[in-house]
Amino acid sequence: MLEAARGGDEVVREELAEDIAQRQGDPMLYRAVIQPDAAPPAHTLADAFDLYGREKIDKSQCNGPSAEYP
């Protein structure tokens, strides 16, 4: 991969993307490498679960916005 680094940004991105694909890496990382100027991905179901977990924990500890109404 070091040899590819001497070829410029495009060659480095191609080599890195190929390595990510071979390792079956994160598809979002692959997309970010291939399309560095692309818009960020939309929120995912995992993001919703994380947000729910944080808000539920805050409410149970009486730190959340709805702590007044148990």
N, CA, C and O atoms as a Tripos MOL2 file, in Angstrom:
@<TRIPOS>MOLECULE
protein
  280   279    70     0     0
PROTEIN
NO_CHARGES

@<TRIPOS>ATOM
      1 N           0.8220   -1.1820    0.0000 N.3       1 MET1
      2 CA          0.0000    0.0000    0.0000 C.3       1 MET1
      3 C           0.8700    1.2520    0.0000 C.2       1 MET1
      4 O           0.4580    2.2910   -0.5150 O.2       1 MET1
      5 N           2.0510    1.1650    0.5640 N.am      2 LEU2
      6 CA          2.9560    2.3080    0.5760 C.3       2 LEU2
      7 C           3.3240    2.7510   -0.8300 C.2       2 LEU2
      8 O           3.4400    3.9470   -1.0980 O.2       2 LEU2
      9 N           3.5050    1.8000   -1.7180 N.am      3 GLU3
     10 CA          3.8400    2.1430   -3.0900 C.3       3 GLU3
     11 C           2.7110    2.9360   -3.7270 C.2       3 GLU3
     12 O           2.9650    3.8550   -4.5060 O.2       3 GLU3
     13 N           1.4760    2.5960   -3.4100 N.am      4 ALA4
     14 CA          0.3280    3.3060   -3.9730 C.3       4 ALA4
     15 C           0.2600    4.7350   -3.4630 C.2       4 ALA4
     16 O          -0.2410    5.6210   -4.1560 O.2       4 ALA4
     17 N           0.7600    4.9630   -2.2540 N.am      5 ALA5
     18 CA          0.7170    6.3070   -1.6750 C.3       5 ALA5
     19 C           1.5190    7.3070   -2.5000 C.2       5 ALA5
     20 O           1.2720    8.5110   -2.4320 O.2       5 ALA5
     21 N           2.4490    6.8260   -3.2560 N.am      6 ARG6
     22 CA          3.2540    7.7120   -4.0970 C.3       6 ARG6
     23 C           2.5170    8.1060   -5.3730 C.2       6 ARG6
     24 O           2.9840    8.9720   -6.1130 O.2       6 ARG6
     25 N           1.3670    7.4780   -5.6400 N.am      7 GLY7
     26 CA          0.6450    7.7150   -6.8800 C.3       7 GLY7
     27 C          -0.3730    8.8330   -6.8180 C.2       7 GLY7
     28 O          -1.0040    9.1240   -7.8350 O.2       7 GLY7
     29 N          -0.5590    9.4560   -5.7100 N.am      8 GLY8
     30 CA         -1.5370   10.5350   -5.5810 C.3       8 GLY8
     31 C          -2.7670   10.0940   -4.8220 C.2       8 GLY8
     32 O          -2.9440    8.9160   -4.5130 O.2       8 GLY8
     33 N          -3.6140   11.0660   -4.5290 N.am      9 ASP9
     34 CA         -4.8040   10.8150   -3.7090 C.3       9 ASP9
     35 C          -5.7340    9.7770   -4.3180 C.2       9 ASP9
     36 O          -6.2410    8.9050   -3.6110 O.2       9 ASP9
     37 N          -5.9610    9.8630   -5.6180 N.am     10 GLU10
     38 CA         -6.8980    8.9360   -6.2620 C.3      10 GLU10
     39 C          -6.4150    7.4930   -6.1450 C.2      10 GLU10
     40 O          -7.2060    6.5900   -5.8710 O.2      10 GLU10
     41 N          -5.1260    7.2810   -6.3520 N.am     11 VAL11
     42 CA         -4.5700    5.9310   -6.2630 C.3      11 VAL11
     43 C          -4.6440    5.4270   -4.8260 C.2      11 VAL11
     44 O          -4.9510    4.2580   -4.5940 O.2      11 VAL11
     45 N          -4.3690    6.2850   -3.8760 N.am     12 VAL12
     46 CA         -4.4360    5.9020   -2.4620 C.3      12 VAL12
     47 C          -5.8660    5.5150   -2.1000 C.2      12 VAL12
     48 O          -6.0830    4.5060   -1.4290 O.2      12 VAL12
     49 N          -6.8490    6.3120   -2.5410 N.am     13 ARG13
     50 CA         -8.2510    5.9940   -2.2570 C.3      13 ARG13
     51 C          -8.6380    4.6470   -2.8610 C.2      13 ARG13
     52 O          -9.3120    3.8470   -2.2130 O.2      13 ARG13
     53 N          -8.2150    4.3950   -4.0960 N.am     14 GLU14
     54 CA         -8.5430    3.1280   -4.7470 C.3      14 GLU14
     55 C          -7.9360    1.9450   -3.9900 C.2      14 GLU14
     56 O          -8.6000    0.9290   -3.7820 O.2      14 GLU14
     57 N          -6.6870    2.0810   -3.5850 N.am     15 GLU15
     58 CA         -6.0200    1.0000   -2.8400 C.3      15 GLU15
     59 C          -6.6930    0.7710   -1.4880 C.2      15 GLU15
     60 O          -6.9220   -0.3690   -1.0830 O.2      15 GLU15
     61 N          -7.0030    1.8540   -0.8050 N.am     16 LEU16
     62 CA         -7.6460    1.7400    0.5060 C.3      16 LEU16
     63 C          -9.0360    1.1240    0.3590 C.2      16 LEU16
     64 O          -9.4170    0.2650    1.1540 O.2      16 LEU16
     65 N          -9.7890    1.5480   -0.6390 N.am     17 ALA17
     66 CA        -11.1210    0.9940   -0.8690 C.3      17 ALA17
     67 C         -11.0370   -0.4960   -1.1950 C.2      17 ALA17
     68 O         -11.8500   -1.2880   -0.7180 O.2      17 ALA17
     69 N         -10.0740   -0.8640   -1.9890 N.am     18 GLU18
     70 CA         -9.8890   -2.2800   -2.3270 C.3      18 GLU18
     71 C          -9.5810   -3.0910   -1.0700 C.2      18 GLU18
     72 O         -10.1010   -4.1940   -0.8980 O.2      18 GLU18
     73 N          -8.7430   -2.5500   -0.2000 N.am     19 ASP19
     74 CA         -8.3990   -3.2390    1.0440 C.3      19 ASP19
     75 C          -9.6280   -3.3800    1.9370 C.2      19 ASP19
     76 O          -9.8420   -4.4370    2.5310 O.2      19 ASP19
     77 N         -10.4330   -2.3320    2.0370 N.am     20 ILE20
     78 CA        -11.6540   -2.3820    2.8550 C.3      20 ILE20
     79 C         -12.6080   -3.4430    2.3070 C.2      20 ILE20
     80 O         -13.1980   -4.2130    3.0650 O.2      20 ILE20
     81 N         -12.7480   -3.4720    0.9880 N.am     21 ALA21
     82 CA        -13.6510   -4.4480    0.3540 C.3      21 ALA21
     83 C         -13.1630   -5.8770    0.5820 C.2      21 ALA21
     84 O         -13.9640   -6.7630    0.8780 O.2      21 ALA21
     85 N         -11.8730   -6.1070    0.4480 N.am     22 GLN22
     86 CA        -11.3300   -7.4530    0.6510 C.3      22 GLN22
     87 C         -11.5380   -7.9370    2.0750 C.2      22 GLN22
     88 O         -11.7690   -9.1240    2.3040 O.2      22 GLN22
     89 N         -11.4570   -7.0340    3.0220 N.am     23 ARG23
     90 CA        -11.6360   -7.3940    4.4350 C.3      23 ARG23
     91 C         -13.1010   -7.3860    4.8540 C.2      23 ARG23
     92 O         -13.4280   -7.6410    6.0140 O.2      23 ARG23
     93 N         -13.9830   -7.0880    3.8950 N.am     24 GLN24
     94 CA        -15.4160   -6.9660    4.1560 C.3      24 GLN24
     95 C         -15.6630   -5.9690    5.2810 C.2      24 GLN24
     96 O         -16.4010   -6.2320    6.2310 O.2      24 GLN24
     97 N         -15.0190   -4.8180    5.1400 N.am     25 GLY25
     98 CA        -15.1140   -3.7670    6.1490 C.3      25 GLY25
     99 C         -16.4300   -3.0170    6.1010 C.2      25 GLY25
    100 O         -17.3470   -3.3750    5.3630 O.2      25 GLY25
    101 N         -16.4990   -1.9980    6.8840 N.am     26 ASP26
    102 CA        -17.6970   -1.1750    7.0240 C.3      26 ASP26
    103 C         -18.0760   -0.5430    5.6860 C.2      26 ASP26
    104 O         -17.2590    0.1580    5.0880 O.2      26 ASP26
    105 N         -19.2940   -0.7750    5.2060 N.am     27 PRO27
    106 CA        -19.7070   -0.2080    3.9260 C.3      27 PRO27
    107 C         -19.7380    1.3200    3.9300 C.2      27 PRO27
    108 O         -19.4970    1.9460    2.8980 O.2      27 PRO27
    109 N         -20.0290    1.9180    5.0750 N.am     28 MET28
    110 CA        -20.0410    3.3830    5.1550 C.3      28 MET28
    111 C         -18.6210    3.9400    5.0150 C.2      28 MET28
    112 O         -18.4200    4.9860    4.3980 O.2      28 MET28
    113 N         -17.6490    3.2460    5.5830 N.am     29 LEU29
    114 CA        -16.2580    3.6550    5.4450 C.3      29 LEU29
    115 C         -15.8250    3.5310    3.9900 C.2      29 LEU29
    116 O         -15.1500    4.4130    3.4590 O.2      29 LEU29
    117 N         -16.2150    2.4370    3.3500 N.am     30 TYR30
    118 CA        -15.8900    2.2230    1.9410 C.3      30 TYR30
    119 C         -16.4500    3.3700    1.1060 C.2      30 TYR30
    120 O         -15.7500    3.9250    0.2590 O.2      30 TYR30
    121 N         -17.7050    3.7210    1.3440 N.am     31 ARG31
    122 CA        -18.3370    4.8080    0.5860 C.3      31 ARG31
    123 C         -17.6230    6.1350    0.8290 C.2      31 ARG31
    124 O         -17.4260    6.9180   -0.1000 O.2      31 ARG31
    125 N         -17.2400    6.3840    2.0700 N.am     32 ALA32
    126 CA        -16.5510    7.6370    2.3890 C.3      32 ALA32
    127 C         -15.1960    7.7200    1.6890 C.2      32 ALA32
    128 O         -14.7650    8.8050    1.2980 O.2      32 ALA32
    129 N         -14.5270    6.5870    1.5310 N.am     33 VAL33
    130 CA        -13.2270    6.5740    0.8540 C.3      33 VAL33
    131 C         -13.4160    6.7960   -0.6440 C.2      33 VAL33
    132 O         -12.6740    7.5630   -1.2570 O.2      33 VAL33
    133 N         -14.4010    6.1300   -1.2310 N.am     34 ILE34
    134 CA        -14.6450    6.2330   -2.6640 C.3      34 ILE34
    135 C         -15.2120    7.5980   -3.0320 C.2      34 ILE34
    136 O         -14.8350    8.1640   -4.0580 O.2      34 ILE34
    137 N         -16.1120    8.1350   -2.2120 N.am     35 GLN35
    138 CA        -16.7720    9.4170   -2.4910 C.3      35 GLN35
    139 C         -16.5580   10.3760   -1.3240 C.2      35 GLN35
    140 O         -17.4760   10.6010   -0.5360 O.2      35 GLN35
    141 N         -15.3690   10.9380   -1.2050 N.am     36 PRO36
    142 CA        -15.0790   11.7840   -0.0410 C.3      36 PRO36
    143 C         -15.9300   13.0550    0.0360 C.2      36 PRO36
    144 O         -16.0790   13.6250    1.1160 O.2      36 PRO36
    145 N         -16.4820   13.5020   -1.0760 N.am     37 ASP37
    146 CA        -17.2890   14.7250   -1.0720 C.3      37 ASP37
    147 C         -18.7830   14.4410   -0.9770 C.2      37 ASP37
    148 O         -19.5860   15.3710   -1.0470 O.2      37 ASP37
    149 N         -19.1660   13.1970   -0.8200 N.am     38 ALA38
    150 CA        -20.5800   12.8240   -0.7490 C.3      38 ALA38
    151 C         -21.1980   13.3400    0.5490 C.2      38 ALA38
    152 O         -20.5080   13.5910    1.5370 O.2      38 ALA38
    153 N         -22.4960   13.4850    0.5110 N.am     39 ALA39
    154 CA        -23.2310   13.9090    1.7070 C.3      39 ALA39
    155 C         -23.1270   12.8110    2.7700 C.2      39 ALA39
    156 O         -22.9950   11.6340    2.4350 O.2      39 ALA39
    157 N         -23.1850   13.1880    4.0320 N.am     40 PRO40
    158 CA        -23.1230   12.1660    5.0880 C.3      40 PRO40
    159 C         -24.3420   11.2540    4.9950 C.2      40 PRO40
    160 O         -25.3840   11.6600    4.4810 O.2      40 PRO40
    161 N         -24.2170   10.0350    5.4840 N.am     41 PRO41
    162 CA        -25.3350    9.0910    5.4050 C.3      41 PRO41
    163 C         -26.5020    9.5350    6.2840 C.2      41 PRO41
    164 O         -26.3310   10.2670    7.2590 O.2      41 PRO41
    165 N         -27.6880    9.0720    5.9080 N.am     42 ALA42
    166 CA        -28.8780    9.3580    6.7060 C.3      42 ALA42
    167 C         -28.7850    8.6060    8.0260 C.2      42 ALA42
    168 O         -27.9870    7.6820    8.1810 O.2      42 ALA42
    169 N         -29.6140    9.0210    8.9650 N.am     43 HIS43
    170 CA        -29.6350    8.3370   10.2530 C.3      43 HIS43
    171 C         -30.0940    6.8950   10.0560 C.2      43 HIS43
    172 O         -30.8960    6.5990    9.1690 O.2      43 HIS43
    173 N         -29.5810    6.0210   10.8830 N.am     44 THR44
    174 CA        -29.9020    4.6040   10.7760 C.3      44 THR44
    175 C         -30.7570    4.1650   11.9600 C.2      44 THR44
    176 O         -30.9650    4.9180   12.9120 O.2      44 THR44
    177 N         -31.2360    2.9580   11.8780 N.am     45 LEU45
    178 CA        -32.0040    2.3840   12.9800 C.3      45 LEU45
    179 C         -31.1250    2.2700   14.2280 C.2      45 LEU45
    180 O         -31.6010    2.4500   15.3490 O.2      45 LEU45
    181 N         -29.8510    1.9730   14.0260 N.am     46 ALA46
    182 CA        -28.9200    1.8910   15.1600 C.3      46 ALA46
    183 C         -28.8030    3.2520   15.8480 C.2      46 ALA46
    184 O         -28.7100    3.3180   17.0740 O.2      46 ALA46
    185 N         -28.8060    4.3330   15.0720 N.am     47 ASP47
    186 CA        -28.7700    5.6740   15.6660 C.3      47 ASP47
    187 C         -30.0070    5.9020   16.5330 C.2      47 ASP47
    188 O         -29.9100    6.4690   17.6220 O.2      47 ASP47
    189 N         -31.1630    5.4620   16.0520 N.am     48 ALA48
    190 CA        -32.4060    5.6280   16.8160 C.3      48 ALA48
    191 C         -32.3480    4.8480   18.1280 C.2      48 ALA48
    192 O         -32.7720    5.3550   19.1670 O.2      48 ALA48
    193 N         -31.8280    3.6210   18.0880 N.am     49 PHE49
    194 CA        -31.6970    2.8290   19.3110 C.3      49 PHE49
    195 C         -30.7570    3.5070   20.3060 C.2      49 PHE49
    196 O         -31.0300    3.5310   21.5060 O.2      49 PHE49
    197 N         -29.6570    4.0540   19.8080 N.am     50 ASP50
    198 CA        -28.7150    4.7500   20.6870 C.3      50 ASP50
    199 C         -29.3610    5.9620   21.3430 C.2      50 ASP50
    200 O         -29.2130    6.1770   22.5460 O.2      50 ASP50
    201 N         -30.0740    6.7450   20.5550 N.am     51 LEU51
    202 CA        -30.7430    7.9310   21.0860 C.3      51 LEU51
    203 C         -31.7940    7.5320   22.1210 C.2      51 LEU51
    204 O         -31.8850    8.1380   23.1880 O.2      51 LEU51
    205 N         -32.5750    6.5210   21.8020 N.am     52 TYR52
    206 CA        -33.5860    6.0390   22.7480 C.3      52 TYR52
    207 C         -32.9420    5.5900   24.0510 C.2      52 TYR52
    208 O         -33.4260    5.9140   25.1360 O.2      52 TYR52
    209 N         -31.8560    4.8490   23.9410 N.am     53 GLY53
    210 CA        -31.1710    4.3710   25.1330 C.3      53 GLY53
    211 C         -30.6630    5.5070   26.0030 C.2      53 GLY53
    212 O         -30.7810    5.4640   27.2280 O.2      53 GLY53
    213 N         -30.1010    6.5180   25.3690 N.am     54 ARG54
    214 CA        -29.5980    7.6700   26.1310 C.3      54 ARG54
    215 C         -30.7420    8.4100   26.8140 C.2      54 ARG54
    216 O         -30.6290    8.7740   27.9850 O.2      54 ARG54
    217 N         -31.8370    8.6360   26.1030 N.am     55 GLU55
    218 CA        -32.9570    9.3630   26.6910 C.3      55 GLU55
    219 C         -33.6210    8.5580   27.7970 C.2      55 GLU55
    220 O         -34.0200    9.1240   28.8150 O.2      55 GLU55
    221 N         -33.7450    7.2640   27.6190 N.am     56 LYS56
    222 CA        -34.3660    6.4180   28.6380 C.3      56 LYS56
    223 C         -33.4990    6.4060   29.8970 C.2      56 LYS56
    224 O         -34.0180    6.4810   31.0110 O.2      56 LYS56
    225 N         -32.1970    6.3140   29.7240 N.am     57 ILE57
    226 CA        -31.2900    6.3290   30.8680 C.3      57 ILE57
    227 C         -31.3790    7.6750   31.5720 C.2      57 ILE57
    228 O         -31.4120    7.7210   32.8020 O.2      57 ILE57
    229 N         -31.4200    8.7800   30.8170 N.am     58 ASP58
    230 CA        -31.5340   10.0980   31.4370 C.3      58 ASP58
    231 C         -32.8200   10.2130   32.2560 C.2      58 ASP58
    232 O         -32.8130   10.7530   33.3620 O.2      58 ASP58
    233 N         -33.9300    9.6980   31.7010 N.am     59 LYS59
    234 CA        -35.2060    9.7930   32.4000 C.3      59 LYS59
    235 C         -35.1790    8.9680   33.6910 C.2      59 LYS59
    236 O         -35.6930    9.4050   34.7210 O.2      59 LYS59
    237 N         -34.5840    7.7850   33.6310 N.am     60 SER60
    238 CA        -34.5540    6.9440   34.8200 C.3      60 SER60
    239 C         -33.6540    7.5320   35.9050 C.2      60 SER60
    240 O         -33.8100    7.2130   37.0840 O.2      60 SER60
    241 N         -32.7250    8.3790   35.5130 N.am     61 GLN61
    242 CA        -31.8360    9.0180   36.4820 C.3      61 GLN61
    243 C         -32.3300   10.4170   36.8450 C.2      61 GLN61
    244 O         -31.6600   11.1550   37.5670 O.2      61 GLN61
    245 N         -33.5230   10.7730   36.3300 N.am     62 CYS62
    246 CA        -34.1360   12.0890   36.5710 C.3      62 CYS62
    247 C         -33.2600   13.2220   36.0550 C.2      62 CYS62
    248 O         -33.1980   14.2890   36.6670 O.2      62 CYS62
    249 N         -32.5900   12.9990   34.9420 N.am     63 ASN63
    250 CA        -31.7800   14.0450   34.3380 C.3      63 ASN63
    251 C         -32.3310   14.4910   32.9880 C.2      63 ASN63
    252 O         -31.8410   15.4610   32.4100 O.2      63 ASN63
    253 N         -33.3320   13.8020   32.4860 N.am     64 GLY64
    254 CA        -33.8180   14.0700   31.1450 C.3      64 GLY64
    255 C         -34.8230   15.2000   31.1290 C.2      64 GLY64
    256 O         -35.2410   15.6800   32.1820 O.2      64 GLY64
    257 N         -35.2120   15.6260   29.9400 N.am     65 PRO65
    258 CA        -36.1470   16.7390   29.8010 C.3      65 PRO65
    259 C         -37.5320   16.4130   30.3590 C.2      65 PRO65
    260 O         -38.2590   17.3210   30.7620 O.2      65 PRO65
    261 N         -37.9070   15.1390   30.3890 N.am     66 SER66
    262 CA        -39.2240   14.7780   30.8960 C.3      66 SER66
    263 C         -39.1350   14.1840   32.3000 C.2      66 SER66
    264 O         -40.0050   13.4080   32.6940 O.2      66 SER66
    265 N         -38.1170   14.5290   33.0430 N.am     67 ALA67
    266 CA        -37.9030   13.9720   34.3820 C.3      67 ALA67
    267 C         -39.0160   14.4080   35.3450 C.2      67 ALA67
    268 O         -39.2480   13.7450   36.3560 O.2      67 ALA67
    269 N         -39.7040   15.5150   35.0410 N.am     68 GLU68
    270 CA        -40.7530   16.0060   35.9250 C.3      68 GLU68
    271 C         -41.9660   15.0800   35.9020 C.2      68 GLU68
    272 O         -42.7460   15.0440   36.8530 O.2      68 GLU68
    273 N         -42.1210   14.3230   34.7970 N.am     69 TYR69
    274 CA        -43.2750   13.4580   34.6320 C.3      69 TYR69
    275 C         -42.8180   12.0110   34.5580 C.2      69 TYR69
    276 O         -42.5850   11.4900   33.4670 O.2      69 TYR69
    277 N         -42.6880   11.3560   35.7050 N.am     70 PRO70
    278 CA        -42.1830    9.9700   35.7090 C.3      70 PRO70
    279 C         -43.0880    8.9840   35.0400 C.2      70 PRO70
    280 O         -42.7720    7.7960   34.9810 O.2      70 PRO70
@<TRIPOS>BOND
     1     1     2 1
     2     2     3 1
     3     3     4 2
     4     3     5 am
     5     5     6 1
     6     6     7 1
     7     7     8 2
     8     7     9 am
     9     9    10 1
    10    10    11 1
    11    11    12 2
    12    11    13 am
    13    13    14 1
    14    14    15 1
    15    15    16 2
    16    15    17 am
    17    17    18 1
    18    18    19 1
    19    19    20 2
    20    19    21 am
    21    21    22 1
    22    22    23 1
    23    23    24 2
    24    23    25 am
    25    25    26 1
    26    26    27 1
    27    27    28 2
    28    27    29 am
    29    29    30 1
    30    30    31 1
    31    31    32 2
    32    31    33 am
    33    33    34 1
    34    34    35 1
    35    35    36 2
    36    35    37 am
    37    37    38 1
    38    38    39 1
    39    39    40 2
    40    39    41 am
    41    41    42 1
    42    42    43 1
    43    43    44 2
    44    43    45 am
    45    45    46 1
    46    46    47 1
    47    47    48 2
    48    47    49 am
    49    49    50 1
    50    50    51 1
    51    51    52 2
    52    51    53 am
    53    53    54 1
    54    54    55 1
    55    55    56 2
    56    55    57 am
    57    57    58 1
    58    58    59 1
    59    59    60 2
    60    59    61 am
    61    61    62 1
    62    62    63 1
    63    63    64 2
    64    63    65 am
    65    65    66 1
    66    66    67 1
    67    67    68 2
    68    67    69 am
    69    69    70 1
    70    70    71 1
    71    71    72 2
    72    71    73 am
    73    73    74 1
    74    74    75 1
    75    75    76 2
    76    75    77 am
    77    77    78 1
    78    78    79 1
    79    79    80 2
    80    79    81 am
    81    81    82 1
    82    82    83 1
    83    83    84 2
    84    83    85 am
    85    85    86 1
    86    86    87 1
    87    87    88 2
    88    87    89 am
    89    89    90 1
    90    90    91 1
    91    91    92 2
    92    91    93 am
    93    93    94 1
    94    94    95 1
    95    95    96 2
    96    95    97 am
    97    97    98 1
    98    98    99 1
    99    99   100 2
   100    99   101 am
   101   101   102 1
   102   102   103 1
   103   103   104 2
   104   103   105 am
   105   105   106 1
   106   106   107 1
   107   107   108 2
   108   107   109 am
   109   109   110 1
   110   110   111 1
   111   111   112 2
   112   111   113 am
   113   113   114 1
   114   114   115 1
   115   115   116 2
   116   115   117 am
   117   117   118 1
   118   118   119 1
   119   119   120 2
   120   119   121 am
   121   121   122 1
   122   122   123 1
   123   123   124 2
   124   123   125 am
   125   125   126 1
   126   126   127 1
   127   127   128 2
   128   127   129 am
   129   129   130 1
   130   130   131 1
   131   131   132 2
   132   131   133 am
   133   133   134 1
   134   134   135 1
   135   135   136 2
   136   135   137 am
   137   137   138 1
   138   138   139 1
   139   139   140 2
   140   139   141 am
   141   141   142 1
   142   142   143 1
   143   143   144 2
   144   143   145 am
   145   145   146 1
   146   146   147 1
   147   147   148 2
   148   147   149 am
   149   149   150 1
   150   150   151 1
   151   151   152 2
   152   151   153 am
   153   153   154 1
   154   154   155 1
   155   155   156 2
   156   155   157 am
   157   157   158 1
   158   158   159 1
   159   159   160 2
   160   159   161 am
   161   161   162 1
   162   162   163 1
   163   163   164 2
   164   163   165 am
   165   165   166 1
   166   166   167 1
   167   167   168 2
   168   167   169 am
   169   169   170 1
   170   170   171 1
   171   171   172 2
   172   171   173 am
   173   173   174 1
   174   174   175 1
   175   175   176 2
   176   175   177 am
   177   177   178 1
   178   178   179 1
   179   179   180 2
   180   179   181 am
   181   181   182 1
   182   182   183 1
   183   183   184 2
   184   183   185 am
   185   185   186 1
   186   186   187 1
   187   187   188 2
   188   187   189 am
   189   189   190 1
   190   190   191 1
   191   191   192 2
   192   191   193 am
   193   193   194 1
   194   194   195 1
   195   195   196 2
   196   195   197 am
   197   197   198 1
   198   198   199 1
   199   199   200 2
   200   199   201 am
   201   201   202 1
   202   202   203 1
   203   203   204 2
   204   203   205 am
   205   205   206 1
   206   206   207 1
   207   207   208 2
   208   207   209 am
   209   209   210 1
   210   210   211 1
   211   211   212 2
   212   211   213 am
   213   213   214 1
   214   214   215 1
   215   215   216 2
   216   215   217 am
   217   217   218 1
   218   218   219 1
   219   219   220 2
   220   219   221 am
   221   221   222 1
   222   222   223 1
   223   223   224 2
   224   223   225 am
   225   225   226 1
   226   226   227 1
   227   227   228 2
   228   227   229 am
   229   229   230 1
   230   230   231 1
   231   231   232 2
   232   231   233 am
   233   233   234 1
   234   234   235 1
   235   235   236 2
   236   235   237 am
   237   237   238 1
   238   238   239 1
   239   239   240 2
   240   239   241 am
   241   241   242 1
   242   242   243 1
   243   243   244 2
   244   243   245 am
   245   245   246 1
   246   246   247 1
   247   247   248 2
   248   247   249 am
   249   249   250 1
   250   250   251 1
   251   251   252 2
   252   251   253 am
   253   253   254 1
   254   254   255 1
   255   255   256 2
   256   255   257 am
   257   257   258 1
   258   258   259 1
   259   259   260 2
   260   259   261 am
   261   261   262 1
   262   262   263 1
   263   263   264 2
   264   263   265 am
   265   265   266 1
   266   266   267 1
   267   267   268 2
   268   267   269 am
   269   269   270 1
   270   270   271 1
   271   271   272 2
   272   271   273 am
   273   273   274 1
   274   274   275 1
   275   275   276 2
   276   275   277 am
   277   277   278 1
   278   278   279 1
   279   279   280 2
@<TRIPOS>SUBSTRUCTURE
     1 MET1         2 RESIDUE 1 A MET
     2 LEU2         6 RESIDUE 1 A LEU
     3 GLU3        10 RESIDUE 1 A GLU
     4 ALA4        14 RESIDUE 1 A ALA
     5 ALA5        18 RESIDUE 1 A ALA
     6 ARG6        22 RESIDUE 1 A ARG
     7 GLY7        26 RESIDUE 1 A GLY
     8 GLY8        30 RESIDUE 1 A GLY
     9 ASP9        34 RESIDUE 1 A ASP
    10 GLU10       38 RESIDUE 1 A GLU
    11 VAL11       42 RESIDUE 1 A VAL
    12 VAL12       46 RESIDUE 1 A VAL
    13 ARG13       50 RESIDUE 1 A ARG
    14 GLU14       54 RESIDUE 1 A GLU
    15 GLU15       58 RESIDUE 1 A GLU
    16 LEU16       62 RESIDUE 1 A LEU
    17 ALA17       66 RESIDUE 1 A ALA
    18 GLU18       70 RESIDUE 1 A GLU
    19 ASP19       74 RESIDUE 1 A ASP
    20 ILE20       78 RESIDUE 1 A ILE
    21 ALA21       82 RESIDUE 1 A ALA
    22 GLN22       86 RESIDUE 1 A GLN
    23 ARG23       90 RESIDUE 1 A ARG
    24 GLN24       94 RESIDUE 1 A GLN
    25 GLY25       98 RESIDUE 1 A GLY
    26 ASP26      102 RESIDUE 1 A ASP
    27 PRO27      106 RESIDUE 1 A PRO
    28 MET28      110 RESIDUE 1 A MET
    29 LEU29      114 RESIDUE 1 A LEU
    30 TYR30      118 RESIDUE 1 A TYR
    31 ARG31      122 RESIDUE 1 A ARG
    32 ALA32      126 RESIDUE 1 A ALA
    33 VAL33      130 RESIDUE 1 A VAL
    34 ILE34      134 RESIDUE 1 A ILE
    35 GLN35      138 RESIDUE 1 A GLN
    36 PRO36      142 RESIDUE 1 A PRO
    37 ASP37      146 RESIDUE 1 A ASP
    38 ALA38      150 RESIDUE 1 A ALA
    39 ALA39      154 RESIDUE 1 A ALA
    40 PRO40      158 RESIDUE 1 A PRO
    41 PRO41      162 RESIDUE 1 A PRO
    42 ALA42      166 RESIDUE 1 A ALA
    43 HIS43      170 RESIDUE 1 A HIS
    44 THR44      174 RESIDUE 1 A THR
    45 LEU45      178 RESIDUE 1 A LEU
    46 ALA46      182 RESIDUE 1 A ALA
    47 ASP47      186 RESIDUE 1 A ASP
    48 ALA48      190 RESIDUE 1 A ALA
    49 PHE49      194 RESIDUE 1 A PHE
    50 ASP50      198 RESIDUE 1 A ASP
    51 LEU51      202 RESIDUE 1 A LEU
    52 TYR52      206 RESIDUE 1 A TYR
    53 GLY53      210 RESIDUE 1 A GLY
    54 ARG54      214 RESIDUE 1 A ARG
    55 GLU55      218 RESIDUE 1 A GLU
    56 LYS56      222 RESIDUE 1 A LYS
    57 ILE57      226 RESIDUE 1 A ILE
    58 ASP58      230 RESIDUE 1 A ASP
    59 LYS59      234 RESIDUE 1 A LYS
    60 SER60      238 RESIDUE 1 A SER
    61 GLN61      242 RESIDUE 1 A GLN
    62 CYS62      246 RESIDUE 1 A CYS
    63 ASN63      250 RESIDUE 1 A ASN
    64 GLY64      254 RESIDUE 1 A GLY
    65 PRO65      258 RESIDUE 1 A PRO
    66 SER66      262 RESIDUE 1 A SER
    67 ALA67      266 RESIDUE 1 A ALA
    68 GLU68      270 RESIDUE 1 A GLU
    69 TYR69      274 RESIDUE 1 A TYR
    70 PRO70      278 RESIDUE 1 A PRO
